[in-house]
Amino acid sequence: MILSGLLVIGGAYCVYRSSGRLGIGIPVALLGIGALGAGVFPAPTGGVHDLFALLTFFVGGLAAILAYKVQTPPLRYISVVMGAIPLLILALMIVLGESSGLPAILGVGGAERRVAYPIVLWLVLFGGYLMGRSPRDPSGA
């Protein structure tokens, strides 16, 4: 997680440099900071890990949705869905609590994975999109 967080922070800088948009660079950087913090403070440490995990999940979903501005179809629509999934699950986990709903069925770790996987998949898709984009792309993405 520490290495992943550092790589995402570096990627956020590259996203900012290529797009010139702080509106996507900052959320991606916060996603990296959250992952870095979750790695530095593993789950048994309790509250600090939970705060970094919450930051990672919330800002990861938000970053995927905000990336809509720098992507072209169909990835821009896939990105919104990939960002909405963790935000919806996270909201349900907060509203319903850990004793009911998804955490009760899958356990907290299983529920966390349902929140994290769409974010990780979005990072892979977004990175591939940015790598395959032409530097002379007229869309400005």
C-alpha positions in Angstrom: 0.0 0.0 0.0 2.9 2.4 0.7 4.4 1.9 -2.7 1.0 2.1 -4.4 0.3 5.3 -2.6 3.6 6.8 -3.7 3.0 5.7 -7.3 -0.5 7.2 -7.3 0.9 10.5 -5.9 3.5 10.5 -8.7 0.7 9.7 -11.2 -1.4 12.6 -9.9 1.5 15.0 -10.7 1.7 13.5 -14.2 -2.1 13.8 -14.6 -1.9 17.5 -13.6 1.0 18.2 -15.9 -0.7 16.6 -18.9 -4.2 18.0 -18.3 -3.5 21.2 -16.5 -6.5 20.6 -14.2 -6.1 20.7 -10.5 -9.7 19.4 -10.2 -8.5 15.9 -11.2 -4.8 16.2 -10.0 -5.7 17.0 -6.3 -8.3 14.2 -5.9 -5.9 11.7 -7.4 -3.1 12.9 -5.1 -5.4 12.6 -2.1 -6.2 9.1 -3.2 -2.5 8.3 -3.1 -2.1 10.0 0.3 -4.9 7.9 1.6 -3.4 4.7 0.3 0.0 5.7 1.6 -1.5 6.4 5.1 -3.4 3.1 5.1 -0.2 1.3 4.4 1.8 3.2 7.0 -0.9 2.5 9.6 -2.2 -1.0 9.1 -5.7 -2.1 10.1 -4.8 -3.3 13.7 -3.8 0.4 14.5 -7.5 1.2 14.5 -8.7 4.8 14.1 -5.8 6.2 12.0 -6.0 3.4 9.5 -9.8 3.9 9.3 -9.4 7.6 8.6 -6.9 7.0 5.8 -9.0 4.2 4.4 -12.1 6.4 4.4 -10.1 9.1 2.6 -8.9 6.6 0.0 -12.4 5.3 -0.7 -14.2 8.6 -0.8 -11.6 10.5 -2.8 -11.0 7.6 -5.1 -14.7 7.5 -6.1 -14.7 11.2 -6.4 -11.6 11.2 -8.6 -13.1 8.7 -10.9 -16.2 10.8 -11.3 -14.2 14.0 -11.8 -12.0 12.3 -14.4 -15.1 12.6 -16.6 -13.8 16.0 -17.7 -10.5 14.7 -19.1 -11.7 11.5 -20.8 -13.6 10.8 -24.0 -16.5 8.4 -24.4 -17.0 5.5 -23.7 -14.4 5.7 -20.8 -15.8 8.9 -19.4 -19.1 7.1 -18.7 -17.4 4.0 -17.4 -15.4 6.2 -15.1 -18.5 7.8 -13.6 -20.0 4.4 -12.9 -16.7 3.1 -11.4 -16.6 6.2 -9.1 -20.3 5.9 -8.1 -20.0 2.3 -7.0 -17.6 2.8 -4.1 -19.4 6.0 -3.1 -22.7 4.2 -3.0 -21.4 1.2 -1.1 -19.5 3.5 1.3 -22.6 5.6 2.0 -24.6 2.4 2.7 -21.9 1.1 5.0 -22.0 4.4 6.9 -25.8 4.6 7.1 -26.4 0.9 7.9 -23.4 0.4 10.0 -21.1 -2.6 10.3 -23.7 -4.8 12.0 -26.1 -4.9 9.1 -25.9 -4.9 5.3 -22.8 -5.7 3.3 -20.3 -5.8 6.2 -22.5 -8.2 8.1 -22.6 -10.6 5.1 -19.0 -10.2 3.9 -17.2 -9.0 7.0 -15.6 -5.6 7.1 -12.6 -6.7 4.9 -14.9 -8.2 2.3 -17.0 -5.0 2.2 -13.8 -2.9 1.9 -12.8 -4.9 -1.1 -16.1 -4.2 -2.8 -15.3 -0.5 -2.3 -11.6 -0.7 -3.3 -11.8 -2.9 -6.4 -13.7 -0.4 -8.6 -11.2 2.3 -7.6 -8.2 0.1 -8.5 -9.8 -1.0 -11.8 -10.5 2.7 -12.6 -6.9 3.6 -11.9 -5.7 0.9 -14.4 -8.2 2.0 -17.0 -7.4 5.7 -16.5 -3.7 5.1 -16.7 -4.1 3.0 -19.9 -6.3 5.8 -21.4 -3.7 8.4 -20.6 -0.8 6.3 -22.0 -2.7 5.6 -25.2 -3.8 9.2 -25.8 -2.1 11.2 -28.5 -0.2 14.3 -27.4 -2.0 16.1 -30.3 -5.4 15.0 -29.1 -7.8 17.8 -30.3 -10.3 17.1 -27.5 -7.9 18.7 -24.9 -8.2 15.6 -22.7 
